[in-house]
Amino acid sequence: MAYRGTYRTKSGRNRFRFAFEKQPDGDVRAYIENQPSYEGRATDGHSTHRYSDGSRRYVCYDPMPDNLDDAIEVAKAWADHTEEYVRTGRRF
C-alpha cells in the first residue's frame, strides 16, 4: 500500500505532503515528503517528533497506526502541531 496526500493546516497557512506506506510489521508510516521550514527552531527528532529511515523522515507516534485512516489523522495532527511549534516554539 502506498498513498500520497497533501494536508493544509487548520489555519490555512501551510501545506504538508505525506506518503503513507504499510510496513512488514503492519504499521503504517506517514513519510514527510514536503513541509515548511522550521525557521530556525530545533530540527532534531525529539523536538520535531520525527523518525528517520535512511534519508527519509516520518511522523513519530506511539503506538504507530495500523491502518491508513488512522495514519492520515495522525499526520494531520502532527502537521498542525508542527505549525504551532514553528510559530511559537512550544514543543508538543
PyMOL Python script that loads the backbone (N, CA, C, O; Angstrom):
from pymol import cmd

cmd.read_pdbstr("""\
ATOM      1  N   MET A   1       0.836  -1.172   0.000  1.00  0.00           N
ATOM      2  CA  MET A   1       0.000   0.000   0.000  1.00  0.00           C
ATOM      3  C   MET A   1       0.883   1.239   0.000  1.00  0.00           C
ATOM      4  O   MET A   1       1.775   1.382   0.837  1.00  0.00           O
ATOM      5  N   ALA A   2       0.632   2.112  -0.926  1.00  0.00           N
ATOM      6  CA  ALA A   2       1.282   3.423  -0.936  1.00  0.00           C
ATOM      7  C   ALA A   2       0.220   4.440  -1.327  1.00  0.00           C
ATOM      8  O   ALA A   2      -0.475   4.281  -2.330  1.00  0.00           O
ATOM      9  N   TYR A   3       0.110   5.470  -0.532  1.00  0.00           N
ATOM     10  CA  TYR A   3      -0.876   6.512  -0.782  1.00  0.00           C
ATOM     11  C   TYR A   3      -0.214   7.847  -0.489  1.00  0.00           C
ATOM     12  O   TYR A   3       0.476   7.995   0.520  1.00  0.00           O
ATOM     13  N   ARG A   4      -0.420   8.808  -1.355  1.00  0.00           N
ATOM     14  CA  ARG A   4       0.118  10.146  -1.139  1.00  0.00           C
ATOM     15  C   ARG A   4      -1.020  11.116  -0.902  1.00  0.00           C
ATOM     16  O   ARG A   4      -2.086  11.011  -1.509  1.00  0.00           O
ATOM     17  N   GLY A   5      -0.777  12.061  -0.011  1.00  0.00           N
ATOM     18  CA  GLY A   5      -1.787  13.067   0.263  1.00  0.00           C
ATOM     19  C   GLY A   5      -1.162  14.370   0.711  1.00  0.00           C
ATOM     20  O   GLY A   5      -0.064  14.394   1.267  1.00  0.00           O
ATOM     21  N   THR A   6      -1.875  15.449   0.461  1.00  0.00           N
ATOM     22  CA  THR A   6      -1.460  16.782   0.895  1.00  0.00           C
ATOM     23  C   THR A   6      -2.462  17.282   1.918  1.00  0.00           C
ATOM     24  O   THR A   6      -3.670  17.101   1.764  1.00  0.00           O
ATOM     25  N   TYR A   7      -1.953  17.906   2.954  1.00  0.00           N
ATOM     26  CA  TYR A   7      -2.809  18.448   4.008  1.00  0.00           C
ATOM     27  C   TYR A   7      -2.520  19.926   4.190  1.00  0.00           C
ATOM     28  O   TYR A   7      -1.368  20.329   4.354  1.00  0.00           O
ATOM     29  N   ARG A   8      -3.564  20.725   4.162  1.00  0.00           N
ATOM     30  CA  ARG A   8      -3.456  22.147   4.504  1.00  0.00           C
ATOM     31  C   ARG A   8      -3.835  22.264   5.976  1.00  0.00           C
ATOM     32  O   ARG A   8      -4.880  21.765   6.395  1.00  0.00           O
ATOM     33  N   THR A   9      -2.990  22.921   6.754  1.00  0.00           N
ATOM     34  CA  THR A   9      -3.236  23.038   8.193  1.00  0.00           C
ATOM     35  C   THR A   9      -4.551  23.759   8.473  1.00  0.00           C
ATOM     36  O   THR A   9      -5.089  24.464   7.619  1.00  0.00           O
ATOM     37  N   LYS A  10      -5.052  23.564   9.694  1.00  0.00           N
ATOM     38  CA  LYS A  10      -6.325  24.175  10.081  1.00  0.00           C
ATOM     39  C   LYS A  10      -6.315  25.684   9.889  1.00  0.00           C
ATOM     40  O   LYS A  10      -7.340  26.277   9.550  1.00  0.00           O
ATOM     41  N   SER A  11      -5.160  26.308  10.104  1.00  0.00           N
ATOM     42  CA  SER A  11      -5.054  27.763   9.947  1.00  0.00           C
ATOM     43  C   SER A  11      -5.073  28.176   8.479  1.00  0.00           C
ATOM     44  O   SER A  11      -5.346  29.331   8.153  1.00  0.00           O
ATOM     45  N   GLY A  12      -4.780  27.219   7.597  1.00  0.00           N
ATOM     46  CA  GLY A  12      -4.701  27.513   6.170  1.00  0.00           C
ATOM     47  C   GLY A  12      -3.369  28.094   5.741  1.00  0.00           C
ATOM     48  O   GLY A  12      -3.191  28.417   4.567  1.00  0.00           O
ATOM     49  N   ARG A  13      -2.430  28.235   6.662  1.00  0.00           N
ATOM     50  CA  ARG A  13      -1.144  28.871   6.357  1.00  0.00           C
ATOM     51  C   ARG A  13      -0.151  27.959   5.644  1.00  0.00           C
ATOM     52  O   ARG A  13       0.662  28.434   4.852  1.00  0.00           O
ATOM     53  N   ASN A  14      -0.205  26.667   5.913  1.00  0.00           N
ATOM     54  CA  ASN A  14       0.833  25.759   5.415  1.00  0.00           C
ATOM     55  C   ASN A  14       0.251  24.489   4.815  1.00  0.00           C
ATOM     56  O   ASN A  14      -0.860  24.065   5.134  1.00  0.00           O
ATOM     57  N   ARG A  15       1.052  23.899   3.928  1.00  0.00           N
ATOM     58  CA  ARG A  15       0.717  22.600   3.337  1.00  0.00           C
ATOM     59  C   ARG A  15       1.842  21.617   3.610  1.00  0.00           C
ATOM     60  O   ARG A  15       3.024  21.959   3.572  1.00  0.00           O
ATOM     61  N   PHE A  16       1.440  20.403   3.882  1.00  0.00           N
ATOM     62  CA  PHE A  16       2.368  19.303   4.120  1.00  0.00           C
ATOM     63  C   PHE A  16       1.997  18.181   3.160  1.00  0.00           C
ATOM     64  O   PHE A  16       0.816  17.951   2.903  1.00  0.00           O
ATOM     65  N   ARG A  17       2.996  17.481   2.629  1.00  0.00           N
ATOM     66  CA  ARG A  17       2.731  16.342   1.745  1.00  0.00           C
ATOM     67  C   ARG A  17       3.312  15.085   2.395  1.00  0.00           C
ATOM     68  O   ARG A  17       4.442  15.081   2.883  1.00  0.00           O
ATOM     69  N   PHE A  18       2.514  14.032   2.387  1.00  0.00           N
ATOM     70  CA  PHE A  18       2.889  12.768   3.015  1.00  0.00           C
ATOM     71  C   PHE A  18       2.763  11.606   2.034  1.00  0.00           C
ATOM     72  O   PHE A  18       1.947  11.634   1.113  1.00  0.00           O
ATOM     73  N   ALA A  19       3.586  10.589   2.251  1.00  0.00           N
ATOM     74  CA  ALA A  19       3.447   9.301   1.575  1.00  0.00           C
ATOM     75  C   ALA A  19       3.204   8.274   2.679  1.00  0.00           C
ATOM     76  O   ALA A  19       4.025   8.125   3.584  1.00  0.00           O
ATOM     77  N   PHE A  20       2.096   7.580   2.603  1.00  0.00           N
ATOM     78  CA  PHE A  20       1.719   6.599   3.617  1.00  0.00           C
ATOM     79  C   PHE A  20       2.070   5.212   3.094  1.00  0.00           C
ATOM     80  O   PHE A  20       1.644   4.815   2.009  1.00  0.00           O
ATOM     81  N   GLU A  21       2.856   4.481   3.886  1.00  0.00           N
ATOM     82  CA  GLU A  21       3.324   3.162   3.446  1.00  0.00           C
ATOM     83  C   GLU A  21       3.169   2.137   4.561  1.00  0.00           C
ATOM     84  O   GLU A  21       3.597   2.353   5.695  1.00  0.00           O
ATOM     85  N   LYS A  22       2.550   1.022   4.211  1.00  0.00           N
ATOM     86  CA  LYS A  22       2.388  -0.101   5.146  1.00  0.00           C
ATOM     87  C   LYS A  22       3.736  -0.800   5.298  1.00  0.00           C
ATOM     88  O   LYS A  22       4.423  -1.059   4.310  1.00  0.00           O
ATOM     89  N   GLN A  23       4.104  -1.099   6.526  1.00  0.00           N
ATOM     90  CA  GLN A  23       5.365  -1.760   6.828  1.00  0.00           C
ATOM     91  C   GLN A  23       5.136  -3.257   7.047  1.00  0.00           C
ATOM     92  O   GLN A  23       4.008  -3.675   7.308  1.00  0.00           O
ATOM     93  N   PRO A  24       6.198  -4.070   6.943  1.00  0.00           N
ATOM     94  CA  PRO A  24       6.043  -5.516   7.144  1.00  0.00           C
ATOM     95  C   PRO A  24       5.440  -5.893   8.503  1.00  0.00           C
ATOM     96  O   PRO A  24       4.782  -6.927   8.625  1.00  0.00           O
ATOM     97  N   ASP A  25       5.664  -5.054   9.525  1.00  0.00           N
ATOM     98  CA  ASP A  25       5.115  -5.365  10.852  1.00  0.00           C
ATOM     99  C   ASP A  25       3.664  -4.921  11.013  1.00  0.00           C
ATOM    100  O   ASP A  25       3.075  -5.107  12.078  1.00  0.00           O
ATOM    101  N   GLY A  26       3.076  -4.330   9.953  1.00  0.00           N
ATOM    102  CA  GLY A  26       1.681  -3.910   9.986  1.00  0.00           C
ATOM    103  C   GLY A  26       1.466  -2.431  10.248  1.00  0.00           C
ATOM    104  O   GLY A  26       0.374  -1.914  10.017  1.00  0.00           O
ATOM    105  N   ASP A  27       2.508  -1.735  10.734  1.00  0.00           N
ATOM    106  CA  ASP A  27       2.388  -0.294  10.960  1.00  0.00           C
ATOM    107  C   ASP A  27       2.245   0.443   9.634  1.00  0.00           C
ATOM    108  O   ASP A  27       2.717  -0.023   8.597  1.00  0.00           O
ATOM    109  N   VAL A  28       1.591   1.596   9.682  1.00  0.00           N
ATOM    110  CA  VAL A  28       1.518   2.481   8.518  1.00  0.00           C
ATOM    111  C   VAL A  28       2.292   3.742   8.873  1.00  0.00           C
ATOM    112  O   VAL A  28       1.936   4.461   9.807  1.00  0.00           O
ATOM    113  N   ARG A  29       3.350   4.002   8.121  1.00  0.00           N
ATOM    114  CA  ARG A  29       4.169   5.184   8.358  1.00  0.00           C
ATOM    115  C   ARG A  29       3.708   6.334   7.477  1.00  0.00           C
ATOM    116  O   ARG A  29       3.329   6.145   6.321  1.00  0.00           O
ATOM    117  N   ALA A  30       3.749   7.531   8.053  1.00  0.00           N
ATOM    118  CA  ALA A  30       3.463   8.759   7.309  1.00  0.00           C
ATOM    119  C   ALA A  30       4.807   9.425   7.029  1.00  0.00           C
ATOM    120  O   ALA A  30       5.332  10.167   7.860  1.00  0.00           O
ATOM    121  N   TYR A  31       5.355   9.149   5.841  1.00  0.00           N
ATOM    122  CA  TYR A  31       6.618   9.762   5.440  1.00  0.00           C
ATOM    123  C   TYR A  31       6.360  11.205   5.029  1.00  0.00           C
ATOM    124  O   TYR A  31       5.404  11.491   4.308  1.00  0.00           O
ATOM    125  N   ILE A  32       7.206  12.102   5.486  1.00  0.00           N
ATOM    126  CA  ILE A  32       7.054  13.532   5.219  1.00  0.00           C
ATOM    127  C   ILE A  32       7.800  13.848   3.932  1.00  0.00           C
ATOM    128  O   ILE A  32       9.030  13.813   3.896  1.00  0.00           O
ATOM    129  N   GLU A  33       7.059  14.155   2.884  1.00  0.00           N
ATOM    130  CA  GLU A  33       7.676  14.455   1.595  1.00  0.00           C
ATOM    131  C   GLU A  33       7.941  15.946   1.409  1.00  0.00           C
ATOM    132  O   GLU A  33       8.879  16.336   0.714  1.00  0.00           O
ATOM    133  N   ASN A  34       7.117  16.764   2.029  1.00  0.00           N
ATOM    134  CA  ASN A  34       7.308  18.207   1.914  1.00  0.00           C
ATOM    135  C   ASN A  34       6.664  18.877   3.118  1.00  0.00           C
ATOM    136  O   ASN A  34       5.564  18.516   3.538  1.00  0.00           O
ATOM    137  N   GLN A  35       7.369  19.854   3.660  1.00  0.00           N
ATOM    138  CA  GLN A  35       6.855  20.609   4.789  1.00  0.00           C
ATOM    139  C   GLN A  35       7.537  21.967   4.808  1.00  0.00           C
ATOM    140  O   GLN A  35       8.603  22.134   4.215  1.00  0.00           O
ATOM    141  N   PRO A  36       6.932  22.941   5.485  1.00  0.00           N
ATOM    142  CA  PRO A  36       7.563  24.257   5.604  1.00  0.00           C
ATOM    143  C   PRO A  36       8.846  24.185   6.441  1.00  0.00           C
ATOM    144  O   PRO A  36       9.079  23.213   7.160  1.00  0.00           O
ATOM    145  N   SER A  37       9.647  25.201   6.338  1.00  0.00           N
ATOM    146  CA  SER A  37      10.880  25.332   7.109  1.00  0.00           C
ATOM    147  C   SER A  37      10.582  25.433   8.600  1.00  0.00           C
ATOM    148  O   SER A  37       9.512  25.888   9.004  1.00  0.00           O
ATOM    149  N   TYR A  38      11.540  25.006   9.405  1.00  0.00           N
ATOM    150  CA  TYR A  38      11.420  25.182  10.850  1.00  0.00           C
ATOM    151  C   TYR A  38      11.852  26.586  11.285  1.00  0.00           C
ATOM    152  O   TYR A  38      11.792  26.910  12.471  1.00  0.00           O
ATOM    153  N   GLU A  39      12.273  27.395  10.365  1.00  0.00           N
ATOM    154  CA  GLU A  39      12.587  28.812  10.602  1.00  0.00           C
ATOM    155  C   GLU A  39      13.465  29.037  11.828  1.00  0.00           C
ATOM    156  O   GLU A  39      13.182  29.896  12.664  1.00  0.00           O
ATOM    157  N   GLY A  40      14.532  28.251  11.919  1.00  0.00           N
ATOM    158  CA  GLY A  40      15.493  28.439  13.000  1.00  0.00           C
ATOM    159  C   GLY A  40      15.197  27.657  14.264  1.00  0.00           C
ATOM    160  O   GLY A  40      16.025  27.645  15.175  1.00  0.00           O
ATOM    161  N   ARG A  41      14.063  27.011  14.352  1.00  0.00           N
ATOM    162  CA  ARG A  41      13.750  26.171  15.517  1.00  0.00           C
ATOM    163  C   ARG A  41      14.592  24.895  15.440  1.00  0.00           C
ATOM    164  O   ARG A  41      15.099  24.533  14.379  1.00  0.00           O
ATOM    165  N   ALA A  42      14.728  24.226  16.579  1.00  0.00           N
ATOM    166  CA  ALA A  42      15.446  22.952  16.622  1.00  0.00           C
ATOM    167  C   ALA A  42      14.784  21.957  15.677  1.00  0.00           C
ATOM    168  O   ALA A  42      13.558  21.901  15.588  1.00  0.00           O
ATOM    169  N   THR A  43      15.595  21.173  14.971  1.00  0.00           N
ATOM    170  CA  THR A  43      15.067  20.214  13.993  1.00  0.00           C
ATOM    171  C   THR A  43      15.393  18.763  14.342  1.00  0.00           C
ATOM    172  O   THR A  43      15.186  17.866  13.524  1.00  0.00           O
ATOM    173  N   ASP A  44      15.901  18.530  15.550  1.00  0.00           N
ATOM    174  CA  ASP A  44      16.217  17.155  15.935  1.00  0.00           C
ATOM    175  C   ASP A  44      14.931  16.332  16.036  1.00  0.00           C
ATOM    176  O   ASP A  44      13.832  16.875  16.151  1.00  0.00           O
ATOM    177  N   GLY A  45      15.095  15.037  15.990  1.00  0.00           N
ATOM    178  CA  GLY A  45      13.948  14.132  16.004  1.00  0.00           C
ATOM    179  C   GLY A  45      13.057  14.286  17.221  1.00  0.00           C
ATOM    180  O   GLY A  45      11.835  14.187  17.109  1.00  0.00           O
ATOM    181  N   HIS A  46      13.652  14.526  18.387  1.00  0.00           N
ATOM    182  CA  HIS A  46      12.854  14.669  19.608  1.00  0.00           C
ATOM    183  C   HIS A  46      12.006  15.935  19.562  1.00  0.00           C
ATOM    184  O   HIS A  46      10.817  15.898  19.876  1.00  0.00           O
ATOM    185  N   SER A  47      12.608  17.047  19.173  1.00  0.00           N
ATOM    186  CA  SER A  47      11.884  18.325  19.132  1.00  0.00           C
ATOM    187  C   SER A  47      10.773  18.332  18.100  1.00  0.00           C
ATOM    188  O   SER A  47       9.738  18.971  18.294  1.00  0.00           O
ATOM    189  N   THR A  48      10.992  17.617  16.996  1.00  0.00           N
ATOM    190  CA  THR A  48      10.048  17.672  15.871  1.00  0.00           C
ATOM    191  C   THR A  48       9.150  16.452  15.752  1.00  0.00           C
ATOM    192  O   THR A  48       8.287  16.399  14.876  1.00  0.00           O
ATOM    193  N   HIS A  49       9.343  15.480  16.617  1.00  0.00           N
ATOM    194  CA  HIS A  49       8.547  14.240  16.577  1.00  0.00           C
ATOM    195  C   HIS A  49       8.650  13.565  15.212  1.00  0.00           C
ATOM    196  O   HIS A  49       7.647  13.218  14.588  1.00  0.00           O
ATOM    197  N   ARG A  50       9.906  13.388  14.766  1.00  0.00           N
ATOM    198  CA  ARG A  50      10.161  12.696  13.503  1.00  0.00           C
ATOM    199  C   ARG A  50      11.177  11.592  13.734  1.00  0.00           C
ATOM    200  O   ARG A  50      12.136  11.753  14.489  1.00  0.00           O
ATOM    201  N   TYR A  51      10.948  10.461  13.065  1.00  0.00           N
ATOM    202  CA  TYR A  51      11.920   9.379  12.998  1.00  0.00           C
ATOM    203  C   TYR A  51      12.592   9.443  11.635  1.00  0.00           C
ATOM    204  O   TYR A  51      12.080  10.066  10.705  1.00  0.00           O
ATOM    205  N   SER A  52      13.751   8.789  11.529  1.00  0.00           N
ATOM    206  CA  SER A  52      14.442   8.699  10.243  1.00  0.00           C
ATOM    207  C   SER A  52      14.508   7.255   9.792  1.00  0.00           C
ATOM    208  O   SER A  52      14.674   6.341  10.599  1.00  0.00           O
ATOM    209  N   ASP A  53      14.378   7.066   8.500  1.00  0.00           N
ATOM    210  CA  ASP A  53      14.502   5.766   7.852  1.00  0.00           C
ATOM    211  C   ASP A  53      15.442   6.003   6.671  1.00  0.00           C
ATOM    212  O   ASP A  53      14.994   6.275   5.557  1.00  0.00           O
ATOM    213  N   GLY A  54      16.730   5.900   6.920  1.00  0.00           N
ATOM    214  CA  GLY A  54      17.686   6.296   5.892  1.00  0.00           C
ATOM    215  C   GLY A  54      17.614   7.807   5.723  1.00  0.00           C
ATOM    216  O   GLY A  54      17.784   8.554   6.686  1.00  0.00           O
ATOM    217  N   SER A  55      17.365   8.247   4.516  1.00  0.00           N
ATOM    218  CA  SER A  55      17.278   9.686   4.245  1.00  0.00           C
ATOM    219  C   SER A  55      15.850  10.212   4.367  1.00  0.00           C
ATOM    220  O   SER A  55      15.614  11.409   4.204  1.00  0.00           O
ATOM    221  N   ARG A  56      14.913   9.338   4.647  1.00  0.00           N
ATOM    222  CA  ARG A  56      13.503   9.747   4.739  1.00  0.00           C
ATOM    223  C   ARG A  56      13.099   9.949   6.198  1.00  0.00           C
ATOM    224  O   ARG A  56      13.549   9.234   7.093  1.00  0.00           O
ATOM    225  N   ARG A  57      12.250  10.930   6.407  1.00  0.00           N
ATOM    226  CA  ARG A  57      11.720  11.185   7.751  1.00  0.00           C
ATOM    227  C   ARG A  57      10.233  10.847   7.768  1.00  0.00           C
ATOM    228  O   ARG A  57       9.519  11.037   6.784  1.00  0.00           O
ATOM    229  N   TYR A  58       9.790  10.340   8.922  1.00  0.00           N
ATOM    230  CA  TYR A  58       8.369  10.030   9.066  1.00  0.00           C
ATOM    231  C   TYR A  58       7.888  10.438  10.451  1.00  0.00           C
ATOM    232  O   TYR A  58       8.678  10.624  11.376  1.00  0.00           O
ATOM    233  N   VAL A  59       6.587  10.571  10.565  1.00  0.00           N
ATOM    234  CA  VAL A  59       5.963  11.064  11.787  1.00  0.00           C
ATOM    235  C   VAL A  59       6.154  10.060  12.920  1.00  0.00           C
ATOM    236  O   VAL A  59       5.904   8.865  12.763  1.00  0.00           O
ATOM    237  N   CYS A  60       6.602  10.572  14.058  1.00  0.00           N
ATOM    238  CA  CYS A  60       6.780   9.777  15.273  1.00  0.00           C
ATOM    239  C   CYS A  60       5.461   9.766  16.037  1.00  0.00           C
ATOM    240  O   CYS A  60       4.923  10.822  16.371  1.00  0.00           O
ATOM    241  N   TYR A  61       4.948   8.589  16.310  1.00  0.00           N
ATOM    242  CA  TYR A  61       3.705   8.449  17.060  1.00  0.00           C
ATOM    243  C   TYR A  61       3.719   7.090  17.743  1.00  0.00           C
ATOM    244  O   TYR A  61       4.216   6.113  17.182  1.00  0.00           O
ATOM    245  N   ASP A  62       3.176   7.026  18.953  1.00  0.00           N
ATOM    246  CA  ASP A  62       3.154   5.766  19.687  1.00  0.00           C
ATOM    247  C   ASP A  62       1.776   5.566  20.310  1.00  0.00           C
ATOM    248  O   ASP A  62       1.328   6.388  21.110  1.00  0.00           O
ATOM    249  N   PRO A  63       1.111   4.484  19.946  1.00  0.00           N
ATOM    250  CA  PRO A  63       1.549   3.447  19.015  1.00  0.00           C
ATOM    251  C   PRO A  63       1.378   3.895  17.566  1.00  0.00           C
ATOM    252  O   PRO A  63       0.519   4.717  17.248  1.00  0.00           O
ATOM    253  N   MET A  64       2.209   3.339  16.708  1.00  0.00           N
ATOM    254  CA  MET A  64       2.100   3.648  15.284  1.00  0.00           C
ATOM    255  C   MET A  64       0.756   3.128  14.778  1.00  0.00           C
ATOM    256  O   MET A  64       0.324   2.047  15.176  1.00  0.00           O
ATOM    257  N   PRO A  65       0.094   3.882  13.910  1.00  0.00           N
ATOM    258  CA  PRO A  65      -1.190   3.421  13.371  1.00  0.00           C
ATOM    259  C   PRO A  65      -1.015   2.166  12.518  1.00  0.00           C
ATOM    260  O   PRO A  65       0.047   1.938  11.938  1.00  0.00           O
ATOM    261  N   ASP A  66      -2.070   1.360  12.453  1.00  0.00           N
ATOM    262  CA  ASP A  66      -2.004   0.133  11.658  1.00  0.00           C
ATOM    263  C   ASP A  66      -2.973   0.156  10.478  1.00  0.00           C
ATOM    264  O   ASP A  66      -3.192  -0.864   9.825  1.00  0.00           O
ATOM    265  N   ASN A  67      -3.556   1.338  10.208  1.00  0.00           N
ATOM    266  CA  ASN A  67      -4.422   1.458   9.033  1.00  0.00           C
ATOM    267  C   ASN A  67      -4.294   2.870   8.469  1.00  0.00           C
ATOM    268  O   ASN A  67      -3.875   3.797   9.162  1.00  0.00           O
ATOM    269  N   LEU A  68      -4.660   3.010   7.217  1.00  0.00           N
ATOM    270  CA  LEU A  68      -4.471   4.272   6.504  1.00  0.00           C
ATOM    271  C   LEU A  68      -5.262   5.416   7.122  1.00  0.00           C
ATOM    272  O   LEU A  68      -4.728   6.514   7.280  1.00  0.00           O
ATOM    273  N   ASP A  69      -6.513   5.186   7.473  1.00  0.00           N
ATOM    274  CA  ASP A  69      -7.335   6.265   8.034  1.00  0.00           C
ATOM    275  C   ASP A  69      -6.713   6.852   9.300  1.00  0.00           C
ATOM    276  O   ASP A  69      -6.654   8.071   9.459  1.00  0.00           O
ATOM    277  N   ASP A  70      -6.252   5.988  10.192  1.00  0.00           N
ATOM    278  CA  ASP A  70      -5.624   6.474  11.426  1.00  0.00           C
ATOM    279  C   ASP A  70      -4.308   7.185  11.126  1.00  0.00           C
ATOM    280  O   ASP A  70      -3.994   8.198  11.750  1.00  0.00           O
ATOM    281  N   ALA A  71      -3.542   6.662  10.178  1.00  0.00           N
ATOM    282  CA  ALA A  71      -2.267   7.293   9.815  1.00  0.00           C
ATOM    283  C   ALA A  71      -2.492   8.694   9.257  1.00  0.00           C
ATOM    284  O   ALA A  71      -1.715   9.606   9.540  1.00  0.00           O
ATOM    285  N   ILE A  72      -3.537   8.867   8.474  1.00  0.00           N
ATOM    286  CA  ILE A  72      -3.859  10.192   7.928  1.00  0.00           C
ATOM    287  C   ILE A  72      -4.209  11.151   9.060  1.00  0.00           C
ATOM    288  O   ILE A  72      -3.756  12.296   9.056  1.00  0.00           O
ATOM    289  N   GLU A  73      -4.999  10.710  10.020  1.00  0.00           N
ATOM    290  CA  GLU A  73      -5.367  11.576  11.151  1.00  0.00           C
ATOM    291  C   GLU A  73      -4.147  11.949  11.988  1.00  0.00           C
ATOM    292  O   GLU A  73      -4.023  13.091  12.432  1.00  0.00           O
ATOM    293  N   VAL A  74      -3.252  10.995  12.205  1.00  0.00           N
ATOM    294  CA  VAL A  74      -2.018  11.269  12.945  1.00  0.00           C
ATOM    295  C   VAL A  74      -1.180  12.300  12.187  1.00  0.00           C
ATOM    296  O   VAL A  74      -0.654  13.233  12.794  1.00  0.00           O
ATOM    297  N   ALA A  75      -1.053  12.142  10.885  1.00  0.00           N
ATOM    298  CA  ALA A  75      -0.267  13.081  10.083  1.00  0.00           C
ATOM    299  C   ALA A  75      -0.864  14.487  10.125  1.00  0.00           C
ATOM    300  O   ALA A  75      -0.128  15.469  10.215  1.00  0.00           O
ATOM    301  N   LYS A  76      -2.177  14.586  10.063  1.00  0.00           N
ATOM    302  CA  LYS A  76      -2.836  15.899  10.145  1.00  0.00           C
ATOM    303  C   LYS A  76      -2.540  16.568  11.491  1.00  0.00           C
ATOM    304  O   LYS A  76      -2.170  17.741  11.542  1.00  0.00           O
ATOM    305  N   ALA A  77      -2.705  15.818  12.565  1.00  0.00           N
ATOM    306  CA  ALA A  77      -2.448  16.377  13.899  1.00  0.00           C
ATOM    307  C   ALA A  77      -0.991  16.799  14.025  1.00  0.00           C
ATOM    308  O   ALA A  77      -0.695  17.864  14.566  1.00  0.00           O
ATOM    309  N   TRP A  78      -0.080  15.968  13.527  1.00  0.00           N
ATOM    310  CA  TRP A  78       1.345  16.301  13.572  1.00  0.00           C
ATOM    311  C   TRP A  78       1.614  17.593  12.807  1.00  0.00           C
ATOM    312  O   TRP A  78       2.363  18.445  13.285  1.00  0.00           O
ATOM    313  N   ALA A  79       1.020  17.750  11.637  1.00  0.00           N
ATOM    314  CA  ALA A  79       1.218  18.962  10.837  1.00  0.00           C
ATOM    315  C   ALA A  79       0.731  20.197  11.591  1.00  0.00           C
ATOM    316  O   ALA A  79       1.419  21.218  11.609  1.00  0.00           O
ATOM    317  N   ASP A  80      -0.433  20.117  12.207  1.00  0.00           N
ATOM    318  CA  ASP A  80      -0.952  21.257  12.969  1.00  0.00           C
ATOM    319  C   ASP A  80      -0.057  21.584  14.165  1.00  0.00           C
ATOM    320  O   ASP A  80       0.203  22.754  14.448  1.00  0.00           O
ATOM    321  N   HIS A  81       0.414  20.551  14.865  1.00  0.00           N
ATOM    322  CA  HIS A  81       1.319  20.775  15.999  1.00  0.00           C
ATOM    323  C   HIS A  81       2.659  21.334  15.527  1.00  0.00           C
ATOM    324  O   HIS A  81       3.241  22.199  16.182  1.00  0.00           O
ATOM    325  N   THR A  82       3.144  20.841  14.394  1.00  0.00           N
ATOM    326  CA  THR A  82       4.405  21.346  13.849  1.00  0.00           C
ATOM    327  C   THR A  82       4.285  22.821  13.497  1.00  0.00           C
ATOM    328  O   THR A  82       5.185  23.608  13.791  1.00  0.00           O
ATOM    329  N   GLU A  83       3.195  23.191  12.879  1.00  0.00           N
ATOM    330  CA  GLU A  83       2.975  24.599  12.546  1.00  0.00           C
ATOM    331  C   GLU A  83       3.008  25.460  13.816  1.00  0.00           C
ATOM    332  O   GLU A  83       3.622  26.527  13.827  1.00  0.00           O
ATOM    333  N   GLU A  84       2.358  25.003  14.865  1.00  0.00           N
ATOM    334  CA  GLU A  84       2.337  25.743  16.134  1.00  0.00           C
ATOM    335  C   GLU A  84       3.738  25.826  16.739  1.00  0.00           C
ATOM    336  O   GLU A  84       4.123  26.869  17.267  1.00  0.00           O
ATOM    337  N   TYR A  85       4.498  24.739  16.666  1.00  0.00           N
ATOM    338  CA  TYR A  85       5.874  24.722  17.170  1.00  0.00           C
ATOM    339  C   TYR A  85       6.725  25.760  16.439  1.00  0.00           C
ATOM    340  O   TYR A  85       7.472  26.504  17.076  1.00  0.00           O
ATOM    341  N   VAL A  86       6.622  25.817  15.130  1.00  0.00           N
ATOM    342  CA  VAL A  86       7.397  26.789  14.353  1.00  0.00           C
ATOM    343  C   VAL A  86       6.980  28.211  14.729  1.00  0.00           C
ATOM    344  O   VAL A  86       7.827  29.092  14.876  1.00  0.00           O
ATOM    345  N   ARG A  87       5.705  28.424  14.880  1.00  0.00           N
ATOM    346  CA  ARG A  87       5.191  29.767  15.163  1.00  0.00           C
ATOM    347  C   ARG A  87       5.561  30.252  16.569  1.00  0.00           C
ATOM    348  O   ARG A  87       5.929  31.413  16.749  1.00  0.00           O
ATOM    349  N   THR A  88       5.464  29.359  17.566  1.00  0.00           N
ATOM    350  CA  THR A  88       5.602  29.792  18.962  1.00  0.00           C
ATOM    351  C   THR A  88       6.828  29.240  19.684  1.00  0.00           C
ATOM    352  O   THR A  88       7.256  29.805  20.691  1.00  0.00           O
ATOM    353  N   GLY A  89       7.397  28.144  19.183  1.00  0.00           N
ATOM    354  CA  GLY A  89       8.494  27.490  19.886  1.00  0.00           C
ATOM    355  C   GLY A  89       8.033  26.512  20.948  1.00  0.00           C
ATOM    356  O   GLY A  89       8.854  25.853  21.586  1.00  0.00           O
ATOM    357  N   ARG A  90       6.713  26.410  21.145  1.00  0.00           N
ATOM    358  CA  ARG A  90       6.160  25.468  22.126  1.00  0.00           C
ATOM    359  C   ARG A  90       6.251  24.053  21.580  1.00  0.00           C
ATOM    360  O   ARG A  90       5.735  23.756  20.503  1.00  0.00           O
ATOM    361  N   ARG A  91       6.908  23.193  22.329  1.00  0.00           N
ATOM    362  CA  ARG A  91       7.054  21.795  21.897  1.00  0.00           C
ATOM    363  C   ARG A  91       5.785  21.015  22.185  1.00  0.00           C
ATOM    364  O   ARG A  91       4.983  21.389  23.041  1.00  0.00           O
ATOM    365  N   PHE A  92       5.622  19.936  21.457  1.00  0.00           N
ATOM    366  CA  PHE A  92       4.422  19.112  21.636  1.00  0.00           C
ATOM    367  C   PHE A  92       4.793  17.684  21.914  1.00  0.00           C
ATOM    368  O   PHE A  92       3.914  16.842  22.092  1.00  0.00           O
TER     369      PHE A  92
END
""", "prot")
cmd.dss("prot")
cmd.show_as("cartoon", "prot")
cmd.util.cbc("prot")
cmd.orient("prot")
